[in-house]
Amino acid sequence: MTNIQTNEILWKELLNKKIIICFFTGFTSGLPLFILISLLPAWLSESGLELKSIGLFALIQFPFTWKFIWAPLFDRFSFSMGRRRGWLIIFQVLLLISISVAGFLSPTSQITIVALISIIIAFFSASQDIVIDAYRRELLLDHELGLGNAIHVNAYKIASLIPGSLSLILADIFAWDLVFLITALFMLPGIALTLLIKEPQLKTLPPRTLKEAVVEPFKEFKNRKGLKEALLILLFIFLYKIGDSMATALATPFYLELGFSMTEIGLIAKNAGLWPGIAGGLLGGVWMIKLGINRALWIFGIMQMFATLSFAWLASVGDNNLILAITVGLEFFAAGLGTTAFIAYIAKTTNPKYTATQFALFTSLASVPRTLTNASTGYLVEFFGWYDFFIVCFLLAIPGMLLLFKIAPWNQSNTS
């Protein structure tokens, strides 16, 4: 086969209708989460809210931690547009409305309402993720899963450009109500897609009862792995990215405290993190073909740990655009590698028959550090200071790495 023929096949795969759908669903899935991670802390920080209170706002992301509880509802019940599209259009429209409303509130005088609307956005976003994950799994054939999921994950990251870059730049020019309205309008492509696409054909019969939808996925996982190994796997999923997650929880307030402007953060920090993160994700997928999932977890996990220390370097240097770009680029490249191996491991651990609920369970557990533990970051920073805080984040990554001896031994045969 010539290079020209190979390139033609590659382009046909990339321009496949299903792959294009994966790009747009990835984008619309990532947008609300990055609003909560990037735009919300910047808004609260500029409004004068103290760092401890901003850190506590990580608790609003609890729906991402508990989404496995209501995930079975989306398998069991459906609407006239279909089981996936029907639920999806509801949550996308509600996200458009709730994000738009948020900007008209005042963090200083209406902090309770701000917290409530933030929780609502998180709930709608987590629910949308459940439906999109299930839709993608039912849409793609087995040989399309690798490329389809890679496109989805990277489109998810590209979505961070809107609230993490464009919106921050606009915040230096316009009032916050207009910034949130413009950001919310980026949900429209996802809504249009949902109206245009078809419901995927069912490969298996949906659960006949709600009890079956709730109980069987958890029972199957415990029986297949055994109770001890199942608990170790769940503990590993919780711990593997905890250091990396905590290190970036207050990234925007950290940059602001060092003296960087909103525009500098939008142009340098967010872009320097996005593109290396995408590169890390793509290269991680290629390297895993040779390494296998187990060894990738080891190598990428170690890189992820040490990249966290780059934030300590930035804390010691201070306001320096070049060091900011290098530091963020290194951390996000390593995080992209680690996430690729981590998602591959979760996929390997999931039984295809119960993908929606089991995948929701594992990703919910993985999001706990971003919600529960990240809520303590503001207090940790005030106690340790920024430099020592990032050292603590490095040390917190060690237990997850040690669990690899049990759940993913280096020399154990595995597939990528």
Helices and strands as residue ranges (DSSP letters): H 3-14, H 17-34, I 35-39, H 40-46, H 51-56, G 57-61, H 62-76, H 83-102, H 111-139, G 142-144, H 145-158, H 161-161, I 162-166, H 167-171, H 176-184, G 185-187, H 188-196, H 210-225, H 227-239, H 242-247, H 251-258, H 262-264, I 265-269, H 270-291, H 293-317, H 321-349, G 352-354, H 355-366, H 368-371, G 373-376, H 377-384, H 386-396, H 398-402, H 404-407
